[in-house]
Every structure is written in structure tokens, then in C-alpha cells.
Amino acid sequence: MTISPTDLAVFFFAWFFQAFTGFGAGIFIVGILSLLYDPKTVIVSSAVVNLFGTAFMALLLLRRVRPRPDILSLLILGSVPGIFVGSRVLLFLDRNTLRVLIGGFILLLGLYDLLVQKGLLSQLSMRKSYLNSLLVGFVGGLFAGLIGMGGPPPVVYLNQVLEDVEEFKTTLTFFFTSNIIFRILSYSTQGGIEYFSTDLIYAGVIAIPLGVYTGLTLSKRIKPARLKVFISFSVLFLGLALVIRP
């Protein structure tokens, strides 16, 4: 077993960020480690790592607030077919195509979020409904299976329909947990087991608890508005770096 200090640092920061904001671990894990390893290996292996992370974070959050079952159940229901479709397509994409797809998605996500935070797309805010919850769940599942980043669609949706930040984080964390379980099952039944890396999984298990605890603790001290703008710029530049990488 060989655990890289770089891998430990990436997993720590990714889950610090996730605990701090409610989402984002997948963006940083896949975005950064895909520069060092085969993206398929990172995506499939990070599913196991992130399952441990969401379970640990859920235990801490449940001490303070419960998730919204009315929204959560529809998101999960919609995500199941999306996950299996996305993970099936993943196994047939080449490395460069997957890298550009990951980078383009992150870039567009960062740009959209920045425009929303600046109030330039406020008229396109989403509304809570059964259909919207199902569609968001499906798109989130599709991206989760395809590029290991199912968070952005439900993040945007829940951020607009839930006012309480703790409720937002808890609902999102439970969605991610179910999402990852279905991803692992899908990868296992469709030939993805060969991409599991025990070194990456061990690094994540070691680094995640401290990252989650630190992120949740510090998130209580920062104004949400400032943090959201920082998130937008961070995601945008990460996506840009992946797209223009030779």
C-alpha cells in the first residue's frame, strides 16, 4: 500500500470544502486527481471514499437538524435511472473526452453560479415541485454516474428552495449518500470494479474525518454571501484549467 501525501491533501481539502459549503468534494477530487491518474480510476474509486465521507458527515449533521424527506425522496427516485445511464456511458469514453467533459462541466457550473450570486440570473431561479425534484434528481444521477459529480444540480435546486443552511446541508448529504450507493452498485455490475484503487481509497479514509470536522466547525463563522462568491470563482478556474490543459 502506497499513500501519497498529495492524495491525502486533496481528500482533506475536498471534504473540508464539502463540509464548509454542503457540496464540492467530487469537484475537487475528480478535477485535481484526474490530472494525476486515469479519470476512470479516480471517478470509480472516489465513489467508495465519498460514501465514507457522506456517512461521517451525516452523523455529525443529524445532531442539529433533520433532512427534508418530501424533497429528498423525489431526488433519490429521479437519480436512480440517471446513475445507471451515466455509469454505463462512462465505461465507453476515452481519457481525453472524459477530461474535456469534466472540465467543461465544471467551467459552466462555476460561470452559472457566479452569475446567480451576482444577481444576473435571478429571474431563472427554480421553484419547488414534484417534477422539478424528479428532474433534478435524474440530472444529478446522470452526472454522478458519468463524471463522479452529481452534486451541482441538487445543490442549485436545494439552495433556492430551502432557506435554512443546516437543513440544506443535511438533505444534500443524505441525497449524496444514496446517490453514491447506487453508483457503486452500478459500477460493480457493469465492469467498473477493475478501476478501484485501494491506495486512493485508503488515503480518503484517513484524511476525510479531519476535513469534515474542520469544515463544519469553521462554516459557522463565515458569512454565506462571501463564501458563495469564493466557491463560484474556485469552480470556474478549476474547470478552465482542465479544459485548456494540453
N, C-alpha and C positions, 0 to 999 in steps of 0.2 A: 504494500500500500504506500503510495506517494501522495502526500498532501501539499499542494503548492501554496505558499504564502499569498500569492496573487488571488488564488481561488478563495481562500479564507477572507481576504479583504473585500472581494466582490460580493460574496454572500452576506457578510456583515453589513456592508453599506446598503445593499439591496433591501435587506429586511429591516434595517434601521429606517430606510425611506418608506417602506411599506407600512410599518407601524406608525410612523410620523404622519403620513398622509392618508392611509387607508388602502393604498394600492401602489403599484410600481415595481415590485420585486422582479417580476417577469421581464419587464422592460430592460432593467439594468443587467440582470443575469444573462439573458439571451443576447442583448445588444453588445455587451462587453466580452463575454466569454466566447461568443461566436467569432470574435477576431482571433482567438487563440486555438479553438477547437472546431471540429466539424459541427455546423449548426444543428444537425440532426441529433448528434450526441448530446449537445447542450440542452436542446428542447426536451428530449425524452428523459434525460437524467434529472433535469431540474423539476420535472413533474413530481418525482419522489421527494426531492428536497423541499419543494414548496408545500407539499402535503403536510410534512412535519411542521413547517413554518405556520401555516394557517391553523393547524390544530393547537399549537402552542399559543398563538395569538388569540384564538377564540377563547381559550381557558381564562386568559387574563381579562379579556373584554367582558365576559359574562358576569364578572364580579360587579360590574357597574350598570349594564343595560342589556336588554334582550333584543334580538333581531326582529324585523317586521315579517311575520310569516305570510301575510297576504301577498306581498310583493315577492318575497324570497321563493315561495313555491312555484310561481309562474316563471321566474327567471330560470330556475332549475329545470322545469319541464321543457322550456324552449331550448335550453342549452344542450340537452342530450343528443338530439339528431345533429346539431351543429358540430359537436365534438367529434362524432364518428365520421362525418363527412370531411372535416378538416384534417383529422389524423390520417385518414385514408389517402388524401391528396398529398400530404406531407411526404409520405414514403416514396413518391414518384418524382419529386422535384430535385434538380441538381443543386450543388452548393452555391453557385453564383446567383441563380434565380432566387433561391431562398434568402440569400443575404440582401439582395436588392429589394425583395418583397418586405423583409423585416425593416430595412432602413426607410423605405418609402412609407410604410405604415406609421412608424414612429414619427417621422417628419411631419406627416399630415396631422397626426394626433396632436403634436406639440403646437403646430400652427393654429389648428382649430381651437385648442384650449386657450391659447394666448388671446385670440380674437374674442372668445367668450368672456375671459377675465377682464378685457378692456372695454366690454360693453358693445362691441361692434357687431356681434351676432346674437344679442339678447333676444331678438324677435324670433329666433329659431329654437328657443328653449322647449324642452319636452314636457309633456303632461302625463300624469299617472293614468294608466288604463290597462285593462286586461291584455289588449292587443299589443300595446307598446311593451309591456313587460315580457310577453312571449317572444316578440321580435328581437328585443334587446338581448334576451337570453340566448336565442339562436345565433345571432351575430357574435356574441361573446364566446359561445361554444365553438363556433367555426374558427375564429381567430386563435382560440386556445389550442385546438387540435392542430391547426396549421402552423402557427408560429410561436406557440407557447405563451401568448399574451392575450388572454381572454378578458383582462380587466377593463380596458378603456371604455367599451360600450356600456357596461353596467355602472361604471364609475360616473360617467357623464349623466346617465339617466338618474341614478340614485342621488347624485349631488343636486339635481334640480327638483326632485320630488320629495326629498327628506330634508328637513331643516336642522334637526339635531345631529351634530357631528359624530357623537358616540354611537347613535343609532345607525348612522350611515356606515361607520366602520364595522360594526358588528354584523349587520346584514350583508355587507360586501364580503366579509371574511367567511361567513357560512356559505355564501354562494361560491366563492373560490374553492372551498374545501370540497364541495360536491362536484364542482367542475373538474378538479384535479383527479378525483377518484375515477370519474368516467373516462378521463384522458388516459390514465394508467391502464384501465381495463381495455380501452380501445387499442392502445399501442401493443398490449400483450397479445391480443387476439389477431392483430394484423401484421405481425412480424417486426415489431419495433423493439423487442427485448434485446436484440443484438447491439443496440445503440446505448444501453445503460452503461455508465461509467461509475464504478464503485468509488474511485478517487474523488470525483466531483460530489457524489452523494455524501461521503464521509466529511468532506470539507464543509458542506452545507449544514449538516447536523451539528458540527462543532461550533460554527460561527453564528447560527441563527438565534439561539436564546438570548445572547447578549445584545444582538442587534435589535430584536423585538422589544426587549425590556427598556433599552435606552431610548428607542424611538417613541414608545408610548409615554415615557416619563417626560421627555423634552417637548412633546407635542402640546402639552398643557400650557406651555409658557410662550408660545408663538402665536401672533395674530394670523388667522386663516387667510386673510386677503393677501398678505405679504408672501405667505408660503405658496399660494396658488400661482402667483406670477413666477416665482422661482421655479416651480415644477414645470410650467409651460416652457420656459427658456431651456431648462435642462433637457427635457424630452426632445425639443426641436433640434438642438445642437447634436444630440446623440444620433438621431435619425439622419441628420445631414452628414455626419462623419461616416456612417455606414454606406450611404448612397454614393459618396464621392470616393470612397476607398478604392484603390486600384485593384 
